[in-house]
Amino acid sequence: MDGIEDSAGVESGAGIGEGEALDAYSQVVSGVAERLIPRVASLRMRGGRRGESAGSGVVLTGDGHLLTNAHVVGDSHRSGAEVGTAEFGDGTTANLRLVGADPLSDLAVVRADRVIPDPPEYGDADRLQVGNLVVAVGNPLGLAGSVTAGVVSALGRSLPTRSGTASRIVEDVIQTDAALNPGNSGGALADSRGRVVGINTAVAGFGLGLAVPVNPTTRRIIYALLHDGRVRRAFLGLVTTPAPLQPRLAERFGQRTALRVVEVVSGSPAERAGLHRGDLVLAVQGQQLRDAQSLQKQLFADAIGRRTEVTAIRNGALVDVVAVPAELNG
């Protein structure tokens, strides 16, 4: 995936006057806009259950791939199908075919039928901090090449997604006050150095937008979409919520939180392994669990059919079970 690297910018404005700060701010935003506007396309998707839809897409590779949201592409297309068109700021128009879509992360990859601009640099959202400057580039309300700027107003938000009967929480979603409107979906959220750290996905309310982060987990998803056209996931059958550990347990196990089992799906690998509602799951395969994402990271294709050790606390006692995850079917 061309341009995807582990990096993110941190801004500092200490020790300069108000006018100089505004000048520096404008220069940063205009610099990011100059780099990204040619690399963010206006997408028009046809067909599907909702008819024609519009959104944005960010160049992903040097051989014609673009990254966008799965909800922009829609849920009724198969890989290889012609799904719509992309128009770039220089007037270049390309037909698009679907490479792969993953509704559970709200990401999709499409491919243009002609030469398109080179990809931007991709950063690492895990290195963002609240207060960092971010710039959103997209095509809201059909207005191509629109740029808005703001700050990271919160990190670690959750975005529920669903595909058929399967549901998932996209963790570590970026919240920003950079204005997002319909049509921004699939566009770029960039740091102060013009590195794409998120894919804009939703308007959370007046003055609040959400973006799927570009981080190691989403890179793994993007890689699977590029190479396999889909993301295979393992299924344990647990519904969990983060829960604090009692101080003595936190000290004993070296972690402050675990995942409390809210529900065990009937007939699931978790039920067959003997996990119960109310159990506190500490670790899977020796990896400590602190949130939903830490469990989801363990449940990609390589976990399907593999004997998986699950460590939990039940009524104050340590319990070790072995589960064999099945493949998640949407």
C-alpha positions in Angstrom: 0.0 0.0 0.0 1.9 2.9 -1.3 2.5 5.8 1.1 1.2 4.1 4.2 3.8 4.7 7.0 3.8 4.9 10.8 3.8 8.7 11.4 1.6 11.5 12.7 2.3 15.2 13.4 2.1 17.2 16.6 1.7 21.0 16.4 3.1 23.6 18.7 2.2 27.3 18.7 3.9 28.3 22.0 5.8 31.6 22.1 4.3 33.4 19.0 1.8 36.2 18.7 -1.8 35.9 17.7 -1.3 37.3 14.2 1.7 35.0 13.6 -0.3 32.1 14.9 -3.2 32.7 12.6 -0.7 33.1 9.7 1.0 29.8 10.6 -2.4 28.2 10.9 -3.5 29.4 7.4 -0.2 28.2 5.9 -0.6 24.8 7.4 -4.2 24.4 6.2 -3.4 25.7 2.7 -0.3 23.4 2.5 -2.4 20.4 3.4 -5.1 21.4 0.9 -2.5 21.8 -1.9 -1.2 18.3 -1.3 -4.5 16.5 -0.8 -7.1 18.1 -3.1 -5.6 16.5 -6.2 -5.6 13.1 -4.4 -9.2 13.1 -3.1 -11.9 12.3 -5.7 -15.6 13.0 -5.9 -17.3 9.6 -6.2 -20.7 8.9 -7.7 -22.0 5.4 -7.0 -24.8 3.9 -9.0 -27.2 1.0 -8.4 -27.4 -0.7 -5.1 -30.4 -0.7 -2.8 -30.4 3.1 -2.3 -30.0 4.1 -5.9 -27.3 6.7 -6.7 -25.1 8.0 -3.9 -22.2 10.4 -3.6 -19.1 10.5 -1.5 -15.4 10.9 -1.6 -12.4 8.6 -2.1 -8.7 9.0 -1.3 -6.0 7.6 -3.6 -4.5 4.6 -1.9 -1.9 3.1 -4.3 0.0 4.1 -7.4 -1.8 1.6 -9.6 -5.3 3.1 -9.3 -6.8 2.0 -6.0 -8.9 4.4 -3.9 -10.0 4.1 -0.3 -13.5 5.1 0.7 -16.3 4.1 3.1 -18.2 0.8 2.6 -21.5 2.7 3.1 -20.6 5.0 0.1 -20.2 1.9 -2.1 -23.3 0.3 -0.8 -24.0 -3.3 0.2 -25.3 -5.0 -2.9 -22.2 -5.1 -5.1 -19.9 -7.9 -5.6 -16.1 -7.7 -6.0 -15.2 -6.8 -9.6 -18.5 -5.1 -10.3 -18.5 -1.7 -11.9 -19.9 0.6 -9.1 -19.5 4.2 -10.3 -17.2 7.0 -11.3 -14.5 9.1 -9.7 -13.8 12.7 -10.7 -10.6 14.5 -9.7 -9.8 18.1 -9.4 -8.0 18.3 -12.7 -11.1 17.0 -14.5 -9.9 13.4 -14.9 -12.9 11.0 -14.8 -12.5 7.3 -14.2 -14.8 4.3 -14.0 -14.6 2.4 -10.8 -14.8 -1.3 -10.0 -15.2 -2.7 -6.5 -12.1 -4.5 -5.2 -13.6 -5.2 -1.7 -15.8 -3.8 1.0 -15.9 -4.4 4.7 -19.1 -3.0 6.3 -17.9 -4.0 9.8 -15.1 -1.4 9.5 -16.9 0.9 7.1 -14.0 0.7 4.7 -13.9 -0.2 1.0 -11.3 -0.3 -1.8 -12.2 0.6 -5.5 -10.0 0.7 -8.6 -10.0 3.2 -11.4 -9.7 2.1 -15.0 -7.1 4.7 -15.9 -4.1 6.5 -14.5 -4.9 8.7 -11.5 -2.7 10.9 -9.2 -0.1 9.3 -6.9 -1.3 8.6 -3.3 -0.8 10.9 -0.4 1.3 9.9 2.6 -0.6 7.9 5.2 0.1 8.5 8.9 -0.8 6.7 12.2 -3.9 7.8 14.1 -2.6 6.0 17.2 -0.1 8.9 17.6 -2.7 11.7 17.5 -3.4 13.7 20.6 -6.5 15.7 21.5 -6.0 19.2 20.3 -3.9 18.4 17.3 -4.9 20.3 14.1 -6.6 18.2 11.5 -7.9 19.0 8.0 -10.8 17.4 6.3 -10.8 17.2 2.5 -13.8 15.9 0.5 -16.8 16.7 -1.6 -19.6 17.7 0.8 -23.0 18.5 -0.8 -21.5 18.0 -4.2 -19.0 20.8 -3.8 -15.7 19.2 -5.0 -12.4 20.0 -3.4 -13.8 21.4 -0.2 -11.5 21.9 2.8 -12.4 22.4 6.5 -10.1 22.5 9.5 -10.4 21.9 13.2 -8.9 19.9 16.0 -9.0 16.4 17.3 -11.8 17.0 19.9 -11.7 13.4 21.3 -10.1 10.1 20.7 -11.2 6.5 21.4 -14.8 7.0 20.3 -16.8 4.0 19.2 -18.8 3.6 16.0 -21.3 0.7 15.8 -21.5 -1.0 12.4 -23.5 -4.0 11.1 -23.3 -6.4 8.2 -26.3 -8.8 7.9 -26.6 -10.4 11.3 -23.1 -9.6 12.4 -22.3 -6.4 14.3 -19.0 -4.8 15.4 -17.7 -1.8 17.2 -15.1 0.3 15.3 -12.9 1.4 18.1 -10.5 4.4 18.4 -12.7 6.5 16.1 -11.4 10.1 15.8 -13.8 12.8 16.7 -13.2 16.2 15.2 -14.9 19.6 15.0 -13.8 20.1 11.4 -17.1 20.5 9.6 -18.3 17.4 7.9 -21.4 17.2 5.7 -23.0 14.6 3.4 -20.6 13.8 0.6 -17.5 14.1 3.0 -17.9 10.3 3.7 -14.8 8.5 2.3 -12.7 11.7 2.2 -9.4 12.3 4.0 -8.8 13.5 7.5 -5.1 14.7 7.6 -2.7 15.9 10.2 -0.8 19.2 9.9 1.8 17.6 7.6 -0.8 16.4 5.1 -0.6 12.7 6.2 -3.9 10.9 6.0 -4.8 9.7 9.5 -8.5 8.9 9.0 -11.3 8.3 6.6 -14.2 10.6 7.3 -17.3 8.5 7.9 -20.1 10.2 9.8 -21.6 13.4 11.2 -22.1 12.8 15.0 -24.0 15.9 15.6 -23.8 19.7 15.1 -20.1 20.5 14.9 -18.9 17.0 15.4 -17.6 14.5 12.8 -16.1 11.0 13.1 -13.4 9.4 11.1 -12.3 5.7 10.9 -8.6 5.8 12.0 -5.7 4.8 9.9 -3.8 2.5 12.3 -2.3 -1.0 12.4 -5.8 -2.6 12.7 -7.2 -0.8 9.7 -4.0 -1.3 7.7 -4.6 -5.1 8.2 -8.2 -4.7 6.9 -7.1 -2.6 3.9 -4.4 -5.2 3.1 -7.0 -7.9 3.1 -9.4 -5.9 0.9 -6.6 -5.3 -1.6 -5.4 -8.9 -1.8 -8.5 -11.0 -1.0 -11.5 -8.6 -1.7 -12.9 -9.3 1.8 -11.9 -9.5 5.4 -12.2 -12.9 7.1 -12.9 -12.8 10.8 -13.1 -15.3 13.6 -16.1 -15.6 15.8 -16.1 -16.4 19.5 -19.7 -15.5 20.4 -19.1 -13.1 23.2 -20.8 -9.8 23.9 -18.6 -7.9 26.3 -18.1 -4.5 27.9 -15.0 -3.0 29.5 -15.0 -3.3 33.3 -12.5 -2.2 36.0 -10.8 -4.8 38.1 -10.7 -4.6 41.8 -7.4 -3.1 43.1 -6.1 -6.5 44.4 -6.8 -8.2 41.1 -5.4 -5.3 39.1 -2.2 -5.5 41.1 -2.1 -9.3 40.8 -2.6 -9.4 37.0 -0.9 -6.1 36.0 -4.0 -4.6 34.3 -6.7 -2.2 35.5 -9.5 -3.4 33.2 -10.9 -6.5 31.6 -13.9 -7.4 29.5 -17.0 -8.4 31.3 -19.1 -11.0 29.5 -22.6 -9.6 29.0 -23.9 -12.4 26.8 -22.6 -15.7 25.5 -24.2 -16.5 22.1 -26.0 -19.9 22.2 -24.2 -22.6 20.4 -21.1 -20.5 19.9 -17.4 -21.5 20.4 -17.4 -19.5 23.6 -20.4 -21.4 25.0 -18.8 -24.7 24.0 -15.6 -23.7 25.7 -17.5 -23.1 29.0 -17.4 -19.3 29.2 -20.3 -17.8 31.2 -22.1 -14.5 31.5 -20.5 -12.4 34.2 -17.0 -13.8 33.6 -14.2 -11.2 33.4 -12.0 -12.0 30.4 -8.4 -11.0 31.1 -6.5 -12.3 28.1 -6.7 -14.2 24.8 -3.6 -16.2 23.7 -1.7 -14.5 26.5 -2.6 -11.0 25.2 -4.2 -8.8 27.8 -7.6 -7.4 27.0 -8.6 -3.9 28.0 -11.2 -2.9 25.4 -13.3 -4.3 22.6 -10.6 -3.6 20.0 -8.0 -5.6 21.9 -10.2 -8.6 21.5 -11.1 -7.9 17.9 -7.4 -7.7 17.0 -7.2 -11.3 18.0 -10.0 -12.4 15.8 -8.8 -12.1 12.2 -8.5 -15.0 9.7 -5.5 -16.7 11.4 -7.6 -17.4 14.5 -10.3 -19.4 12.6 -10.2 -23.0 13.7 -7.2 -22.4 16.0 -7.2 -23.6 19.6 -7.3 -20.3 21.5 -6.6 -20.0 25.2 -8.9 -17.7 27.1 -8.1 -16.6 30.6 -11.0 -15.3 32.8 -12.0 -14.6 36.4 -15.1 -16.2 37.7 -16.3 -15.6 41.3 -12.8 -14.4 42.2 -11.1 -17.5 40.8 -8.9 -17.8 37.7 -10.4 -19.9 34.9 -8.5 -21.0 31.8 -10.5 -22.4 28.9 -9.7 -23.4 25.3 -12.1 -22.1 22.5 -11.9 -22.8 18.8 -13.3 -19.8 16.9 -15.4 -20.3 13.9 -15.5 -18.1 10.8 -17.8 -15.1 11.2 -20.5 -15.1 8.5 -22.4 -11.9 7.9 
